[in-house]
Amino acid sequence: MRRTSDHGAYGMRRISVAFLVGMVCGVSSETSAAPSCEETILGLLAGSKTRALAEEMFLLATGGTPPYDAGKYTICQSIGMQSGLKTRFFIANIANWGIMPLPGEVGLCLPAACSNADVQGVVKLLATLVPPFKNASLSTQYVGDQWPAPANTVYYPNPFNEDENRKSWGSGTTAALVVLGALVFLTVLATAATLHRSRVVPTQASRDAETGMGSTGLLETAGTQRRREAKLPKGLAWLKAFSFVGTTGTLTTLFQAEAKRSTDCLDGLKVFSMFFIVLGHSCMEAMDIAGYKNAEDIMKSPLSYYSYSTNAWTYLFLCGQLCVDTFLFISGFLLSFVGMKRSVPVLMGTALRYCRLLPLFGFVMLMYICVVPYFAWGPFSPRLQSDVEQNCQGADWWSQMLFISDWYPWYNRDGGCMGWSWYLSIDMTFAILGMILLNLWKVSKPAGWAAAGLIAAACLGVDIQQSYYHHLDYDVVSPSFAKYAHYLYTRPYLRFPGFCLGLVTPWLLDALSKRGYTPGSRAISTAARMKWFVASLVAVGFLALCIWLPMTNTSGAGPSPPARDCVKNTCWGPFMNAIWISFSRPLWVLGWAILVLACYFGYAPVLNAVLAAPVFKPMSNLTFGAYLVHPMLIKWIAANRTDYYYFTWGDAFGRGTFNFFVAYFLATVTWCLVEKPFATMTGWLVPKKSTKSSGTAAPQEARTVMEESAPA
């Protein structure tokens, strides 16, 4: 036998591959119907130097340090170049490591003749011979609808490998690529046609300059010419919508300068909220595909008293789950602010909103289902394919396309096909309800206020009841948060109070304006400035409270006792959890509402200068696209990795920042290919003016309202 070597951080003696594989043969032959794996492993025992090198490389390529160790994927692939022996790399989920009460995963490098069925025998052998695998066992795949899944089960195939589990693209992928290619072709063709059909025409000033009548002669010519708008043939006029340039050009409208508005601070608020959403998803979404090799450092346990869950920075990184409510606040605010003095027909507004959202959402879903999973290579790529295939079945995709997934199916696994798109369904529901309430307010302001208040109060009551009924616990870093997410997190009644605050804020501004209190209507006195400064400090306190108060509901740093232990001793009782779950999001929105009003009335000039910076205007327009594509990007990057992530603050922030900017780049692409062209064509279908003077039907104004209050 060959000398053993140290195994990972535990320093145990590794078994010789010659002895190990010899034992595997006996196990695998009993559990696998294919003898080729056994024969191949026996052939590895030939005593040549090449085979000896292969043995060492097999050992090096196989992971063995709990809880997550993917081994060395690239070394496993290189074995064939050294010895001529083809290999196969497996990812196996371990239900429970023998030396610690933690699930985990391990990468196994075996001869290519071995299959998934043979891995069960390998793990059984390792459980008896190698200390980290003592009493370890594989998780089994669960294919039912029960939530949570039974213990020691996973939703994806286990084990899995590229050869047996990764699928090549089919006709659906080809069709999706044809659609993508057609959109690119239309964009290039439209831009070229627009540039070709437009030409520079002289103005009167340029003619005077050419004849010497101008004050500066020929020097004035270049600055006094203008480009005439292109006119395409009547049958091809629709093509202009796909052009980069022109009055309706996608890039022209994205970057055109606009007059300053008192609500420009909402642009920056959108973008910063989007950053924290991407940051949080960068930490969490990747775990569905490739987890963290230092998982024991994330949650406090006897292995890690000073884990990341005990650190205040964790809660700042995960505040993106609150920032979704900021989007809902902005959506409600703009719906009322723009629609207060315009007609907002509910049926027309709903139809226009659907036409506004569907093209981009449908395109992103097409790419997510048919393209992205088939352009990932590596040990984790089969898991991405399995994740998409299992979550995008039945009603999980078409209910999202109809924006009714917050109602049907009532419960689905991991949020459905594109799990993060639950927000769009809620936003559609709130837009319809918001238009009804806004029109009611226009008829009778007391009735509007009363209806909005009663609905919000009823939602808070349901939130409290559901928290008690399901015994929910608000701990954003604990596995118990999954239960809260399943039963309440995506429910309309949890989110409506925040939207309602945004909806009624312009009603408050309307009441103040009738009393002469408008931006710039009066000098900013020192007393008023101090009052708003104190109010802003209170608002910041609300935001900080929403982020960091939940730290008191999780175990503290250090050994327990004296450190707080929320596992053995419940920190927050049912009452505190119910109150916090129900009121924390409205409190978060209230904090932002105060700061937005401070910017609106000119009492927070520094904050307003930051949030209303011109750079945020185009980014604000791209936020819808960025929201849709960023989880897809995160999962795709994880699926192309060859190892697990290692969680640190720097790594998490760096990945989040990278994903943020790449998401906005992709959003720019989707804006030019899909979002803006279809929004422009939808606008062409809407009459420019109302056909009735009564003002009860104003489709053009309804379109403007829907564009201003579009989600994200």
N, C-alpha and C positions, 0 to 999 in steps of 0.2 A: 504493500500500500504506500501511497505517496504521503508525504508529511502533511499534517493539517495546518491550517492557518487561522489567525484571529478572525472572528466574525463580527463585523460592525462595532458599535459602541459598547457592546456587552462583553467583548474580549473572550468569548467562548471559543473552544477549539472546533474548527470546521472539519467535517468528515471528508475523507478523500472521495473525489468524484467516482473513482473506480469502485469503491465499496458502496457509495451512495446509489449509483445507478444500478449496480447489481441488485441491491435491495428493492429498488423501484420496480424492477422487472417482475419480481414476485407479486408486488401489490397491483401494478397496472394490469397484469395479465388476468387478474381476478375481476377487475372492475371495468375493463375495456375489452370490447370485442375485437379490436384491431391489434394484431400481434406485431405489426410493423414497428411500433414504437419500441417494444422490447428488443426486437432484433437490432434496431439501429443503436440502441444504447449498449447492447452487448458488443457490437462492433467497435464502439468507442474504447473498449478495453484493450484493443491492440496496442502493443507497447512502443509504437514509434514515437519519435520526438514531436512530430506534427500532432499526433493525437494527444500527447501529454500537454502540449500547448493549448489544444482545444479544451482539455479538461480545466485548465486554469482559467481560460476565458469564460467558460460556462459558469464557473464559480463567481468570477468577477461580475458577470453580466446579470446574475440573479440577485434580487434584493433579499435582505434578511434582517433589516433593522426596523422593528415595529415603531409606530403603528403603520406608517406609509413609507414604502421603499420600492420605487419602480425599477431598481437595478440600473443597468447600463444598456439601454436599447441599441445604441450605435455599436457597442462592442459585440453584442449578440449578432448584429447583422454582419460584422466583420469576420466572424468565425469562419464563414464559408470561404472567404478569400485566403485565409491562412491554412485551412485544413481540407477544403473542398466539401465539408459537411454542411448541408443546408440546415438552417435553424428556423425556429418559430418562437415569437415572443408573446407571452400571455400576461394578462392582468387578472389577478384573482382577488376577489373581495373576501376578507377573513371576517367571519361573524364575531369572533371573540378571540383575542390573543390569550394564550395561556398564562403569560406573566403579568398581564394587566387587563382590567375590565374595559377594554376599548376595542371597537371595530377598527378595521384597517384594510390595507391592500398591499399586495406584493407583486413585483414583476418577476416572471419566471422565464428563463432562457432554456429551451429544450430543443432537441432535434426536430426537424420539420415533419418527421414521421409521426410525432406525437400530436394528439388532438385534445380538444377541450375535455373529453371524457377521461383522458389519461391524467389530467392535472389533479383530479380528485385523489388518485393514488399517490401522487407526489406529495400533496399536502398531508395526507395521512402518514406517510413515511416521515416527513419532516417533523410532524407532531410527536413522533416517538423518539427521534434521534437528535434534533437540534433544539436547544433550550428555548429560543424565542417562539418556536412553533408548538411548544408543549400544550397539549389540549386544544390547539387551534383547529378550526373547522371552517369549511367554505360556507358562505351564505348561499341560499337557494333563490332562484328567480321567482318572483311573484307576479302573476298575470291577472289577478282579480281587480275589483274596484274598491275593496275595503280600505278605509282610512282610519288610523294609520295602518300601514302594511304590517303583517304579522312579524314577530320578532325573528331576527336572523334571516331576513329576506331582503332582496333588492329588486328593483323594477327592471333592470337590464340583464342581459345574459351574463352568467358567471360560471366559469371564467370566460374570457373572450380574447380573440386574437385577430389580427388583420386578415389572415388567409381564410379563415372560416366565417368570420362575422362581418367583415367590411364588404359592402356591396358596391359594385360599379354602377355608374349612372345608367339610366334607362331612357325611355322615350319622354318621360316627364321632364327630365333634366334637359334633354335636347330641345324640347318645345320651349322651356323657360329661357334657354340661351338664345333661341330664335327671337323671342319677344324682346329680350335685352338688346340683341343686335339690331332689331328693327327700330327700337327707340333711339339708339345711338345714330343709326342711319338717318332717321327723320330729323334729329337735331342738327347733324352736320349738313344735311341737304337744305333744311330751312334756313340755317345761318348763311350758307353760301348763296342761296336764292335771294335772301333779304339784302345782303351786301351787293349782290349783282344788280338787283332791281332799283336800288337806291343810288342816287348820284348827287354830287355837289352842285348846288345852284347858287348863283351870286345874289346877294342882297342889293338894295339900292345903294347902300354905302360902298359896297365893293365896286359897283359900276362907276360911281363918282370917283373913287380912288384910281380906277383904271384910266379914266379920262383926264385925271389931274385936277378934278374939282374938289376932291377931298382934302381935308386939312393936313393929312400926312402922306398923301400920294399912295404909291404902290405898297408902302409898308403896311397900309391898313387892310390890304386885300385879304391876307391870310386869316385875319381875325374876323372878317365880316362875311365870310361864306358860310353857308349852312348846308347840311345834308338833307335832301328831300326824303320823306318817308317812302319806303318801298311799297309798291302796289302789285301784289301777285295776281295772277289770273283768277277770275271769280271762283272757279272750281277748286283752286288751291289756296284760297284765302286762309283756311284753317291751319295751314302749314306755318303761318307766322307765329302761332302759339309756341312752337318748338324752337324758335330762333333764339340765339343768345342775345341778339341786338335788336334794335327797333323800340318803338314806344311800349310794346308789350313783351319785349325780350326778357328772357329769364334772368340773365345777369344784369341787364339794364334796370329792371325793377327791383332786383335784390340789393343793388348797391347805390341806387339813386338817392340823392340827398332829399330830406324831408324837413318841413318846417318843425320847429321845436314845439312840443306839446307838454302840458302840465303833467301828463301821465307817462312821460318817457322813462321814469324810474322803473316802471314795470318791465322794460326790456332787460335791464341789468339784473333785476330780480329773477326773471326767467332763466337767464344764463347761469347765474350762480346756483340756483336751485338745481339746474340740470347737471352742473358739475358734481354736486354732492350725491345726486342720484347715480351718476356714473361711477363715482368713487365707491359708493356702497355696493353697487352691483359688481364692480371689479373684485371686491372682496368675497362676494357671496355667489354670484352666478357661476364663476369658474369652478366652484366646488362641486357643481353638478356633473362636471366633465373630468376635471383633474383637481384633486383635493390638495391639502397642505401636508408636506412631509413632517412638519412639526406640529401636528394637530394637538398633541398633548400640551402645547404651550398656549393654546387659544382659550380653552375653558379651564377654570381652576379645578385642580384635583390633587391628590397626594403626590402626584408626579411634578406638579408645578403650582407652588403656592402664590407665585407672583406672575400669573398668566396675564394675557392681554385683556381678558374679561374684567380684570380688576383695575385696569388703567383708564383714566378719564378720556384719553385720546380716542379710544375705541368708540365711545358714544358720539363723538364728533364725526368720526368716519362713517358711522351708520345713521346719521341724521337724515339721510336721503329718504328714508321711509316717512319722514315728516314733510319733506319738501314736495311730495306729491300733493299734499293739501295746499301748499302754496300755489301750485298750478290751478287747483280748483278754485281757490280764492280769486286769482287773476281772471279766470274764465268767467266767473260770476260777476266780477267787477266790470269787465269790459262789456259783457252782455247788457248790463243795466246802463252803464255810462254812455255807450254808443246808441242804445235803443231807446233811451228815455224820451228823446225828442224826435224819434222816427217811428214809422209804422213797423211793427214786428209781427207779421202774420205767422201763426204757429205752424200751419201745414207747409206753407212755402219755406219758412225758415228751417223746418226739420228736413225737408227734401234737399234744400241747398246745403245744409250741413253734411248730410249723408254723401252728396256728390262731392263735397269738399274733402272728406276724409277717406272715402272708399278707394279711389285710384292709388294713392300712395300706400295705404295699408294693404290693399290686395297685391300690389307689386312686391312689397317687402315680404309678405307671407309666401308669395310664389318663390322668391329667392331663398327664403329660409327653409322651405320644404323640399324644393326640387334642385337647388344648386349648391348651397353652402355645405350641406353634409357630405357631398360627393367631391368636394375640393379640399378635404382634410385627409392628411396622411400621418400615420404614427400610431403608437400603441393605444391612444385614447380615442382615435377616430371612430371605431365601431360604437363607442358609447354615445357620441353625438348623434350618429345615425339612429341608434335605438331610441334616444330621447325624443327626437323629432317624430319618428315613426309611431311610437306609442302614444304620444300626446296629441297628435294631429289626426285622430280618428273620429268618426261619427260626428256628433254635434259639437265637438271641441273646436272645430275650425269654422263651420258655417255659422254658428251662433256668434262667433267673434266677427265674422264678415258682416253680419246684420247688426252688430253692436247691441246684442241682447244677452251677452254672456254673463252679465251680473244677475240675470233672472233665470236663464236656462243655458246649460244645466246648472241647477242650484249648487251642487257640489261637483267639482272635478279635480283631478289630480294635478297638482303643481300649476293650477291656473289655466289649464287647457293648452292649446297648440302653442301660441305665443303667450306664455304665462304673464308677461308684463303688460299685455294689451288690455287687461281688465279695466285699466284706467279709462280707455276710450269708451267702453260701454257705459261706465258710470257718468262720464262727461256728456254723452249723448242723452242719457236719462235726465241729467240735471239741466241740460240746455232746453229740453222740451218743457220741463217743469218750470224752469226759470222764465221762459217766454210767457207761459200762462200767468205766473205771478206778476211779471212786469206789466202785462196788459191789464191785469186786475188792479194793480197799483195806479195805472193811468186813469182808470175809471173811478176808483175810490182809494185814495191813499191810506186811510185807516184800514180798509179791508185788505189791502195789499200787505201792510205791516202785520196785521193780525194773522193772516193766512201763513205768511212766511214764518212768523214766530211760533205758531201752533205746530207747523210741520217740523220745525227744528226741535221744539220741545218734545214732540212725540218720538223723533229719532233718538234723542238722548235717553228717553225712557226705555226704548227698545234696546239700546246699547247696554244699559245697566242690567236689564233683565237677561240678555244673552250672556253677559259676563258672569252673572250668578249661575245661570242654567248650565253653562258648559265649564264652569270652574276655571275661567281663563286667568292666566298669569302674564303680567306685562314685564317681560325680561328679554330685551332685544338680543342678548348674547347667549341665551339659553335655548336648548332644544324645545323648551316649552313654548317658545314664540311660534313654532310651527303650528301648534294647536290654535293659538290666537289667530294666526294667518288663515287657517283653514275655515274657521267658523265665523270670523268677524272682520278681518282686515280688509277684504275687498267688497264688503257689503255697502250698498248705497246709504243705508241709515247711519253708518258710522261716519261717512264722509260728507253728508249733506249739511250739517251745521257749519262747517268751514266754508262750503260753497255759498251758503245762505248769507254769511257775513260779508262775503264779497258782493253778493247780489244787492244787499240793502245799503252798502256803503255809499253808492252814488245817490240813493234816495236821501240819505243824510246830507250829502252835498247839495242836493236840490233844495232841501229845507233851509240850509244855511245861506244859499245864494239868494233866496227870497228875502232874507234879512240883511242882504248887502255884504255877506261874508264870502268873498270870492278871492282867488289868487290875485294879488296886486291891488285889491280894492282899498286897502288901508295900509298905512305905514306899520312896519313891524316894530312894535315897542319893546323896550327891555323887559317889561313885565310879561308880555306875551311870549317873548323868546324864552324866558326862564320857565314858564309853564310848559311850553312844548319840549324844552330840554328835559324837564323832569318826566314828562309823559314818555319821551323817547327812552329815557333810562329805565322806566318801568317796562316798556315794551321789550327792551333788550333783556331785562330780567325774566320776562315771560319766556323768551326764546331759550335762554340759558336753563331755566327750570325744566322746560320740556326735553332738553337734551340730556341734562345730568342728574335730575332727580331720580330717574330709574336706577341709577347706580346703587341706591339704598335698597333696591330689591334684588340684589345679586351679592354673592359672597365676596367679602373684602379680601385684600391682600394679606398674605402671611398665614401662619398656622392658626387653626381654630381650636379652642380659644387662644388668644383674646380676639382674633379677627372675627368679623361677622360671618356667620354660616347660615345661608339661606336654603341649604339643602336639608339639613337636619331640623333646623328651626325656621319656620316660615317667617319671612321678613314682612311682606305685605299680606294682610289678610284679604278675604273676599271683598270686603267693603272698599278698602283702599284701591285694590286692583280695578274694581268696577268703576269707581269714580275717576280714576286716572285714565282708564281706557276710553271712557265716554267724553271726558272734558279736556284731555290734553291736546287734542288736535284743534278744537275751537280756540283754546288758549294760544296755541302756536299761531293760528291765523289772526287772532286779535292782536298779537304782538306786531305782526307784519302790517296789519291794517293801520295801526297807529303810526308806524314809520312811513308808510306810503302817504298818509295824510300830512305828515310833517313835511315830506318832500313836496307834496302837491301845493301846500300853502306857502312854501318858501322858508320854513323854519328849520330845515336841515340841509343847508346849501352844500356842505361837503359830501354828505351821503348822496344827495341828489346828483351832484357832479359825477360821482363814481358810477352810480346806477344808470344815469342817463347819458353816459358817454356814447358818442356816435358809433363806436365800434360794436356796440351791443345791438344796434338796430338790425343789421343783416343777420346776426347770430340769433336774435329773437325770432326772426322769420324762419330760421332753419331748425328751431328747437323741436318741432313736431317730428321732423325726419330724424333728428339725432336721437330722440327718445325711442323711436321704433327700431333703429338699426344697432344701437350700442350693445344690447344684450346678445344679439346675433354675432356681433364682432367679438365680444368677450368669449363666447362659447367656441367660436371658430379658432381663435388663438389658442385656447386651452386644448382643443382637440388636436392641434398640430404640435403640441409639446411632446417631449420624450421623457419628461420627469415631472414630478409634482412641484407645486410652488412651495417656497419657503417664506412664511409670513413674517414680515418686519414692517415697521411703519414706513420706512423709506421705500421698500419694494411696493407696498400697497399704494402709497401716494404716487410713485412713479408710474405704476401700471394704470392707475386711475386717470392721471393726467394725460398719458399717451392715448388711452381709450377715448377720452373726452375730445381731444383734437382730431383724432382719426374719425370719430363718429360725426363730427361736424363737417369734415371733408366729404365723407360719404353722403351726408345730408345735402351738401351742395350739389353732388352728382344727382341724387334723387330729385332735388328741387328742379334741376334743369331738364331731366328726362321725363319726370312724371308729375310732380306736385304742382308746379306753376303752370305748365302747359294745359293740364286738365282743369285747373282753376280758371284759367283764362277762357277756355272754351265753354265752361259752365256759365261764366259771366256773359258770354255772347248770346246764350240762349235765353237770358232773362231780359224782359222788356226794360228799356231805359227809364220809362216813366210809368206812373200809375195810370190806368185807363179810367179811373174814377177820381173825382175831385174830393170825395169824402175822406180820403186818406186811409180807408180801411184795407187797402191792398196796395202795397208798395214793394214789388219784388226786388227792384234795384236796391232799395234801402235795406231790405231783409238780407240781401246778399252781402252788403257792407257789414251789417251787424254780425253775420256768421263768420266772415273773414276776420274781423277784429277779435272775436272771441273764440277762434279756433283753438283746440286743445294744445297744451304744451307750448 
